[in-house]
């Protein structure tokens, strides 16, 4: 019998509706009958002591009590989400296939990066949510930048630092905590 995929739940740096997003993802995960989950997202808000991953995991733990949920709290970008989560999924779950969750606004980017990073044994599902016009305008540029970084690993660290700077936080979780 073939094992179920590992779910990778990508966060985003808008904490105002992250709980709602996580609840919608939980419903999708339950319907897919997945019980191994990596939630991914770093400390992207100066207004919270918690990472995106922690916020989403707290919702998933209640909604999916049978599931094994592992946190990845270093990611600052979508490419980070996938690279770091893949490493965790392979190490913890010996993952061979993936089900990636993101929001609609980032679906194309997540699909491109998923194919590059996770390969053909991965599917992307998106969850609707309202986003700013700024996100929609910048997304094509973000797709190109992150795709280049996905195929040129040394550039990922630079992109992560730029993303952290643009969010007003430090590039590493420990530094984020120290600033608060």
Secondary structure by P-SEA (a helix, b strand, c coil): cbbbbbbbbbbccccccaaaaaaaaaaaaaaacccbbbbbbccccccccccaaaaaaaaaaaaccccccccccccccaaaaaaaaaaaaaaaccccbbbbbbcccaaaaaaaaaaacccccbbbbbbbbbbcaaaaaaaaaaaaaaaaaaacccaaaaaaaaaaaaacccccaaaaaaac
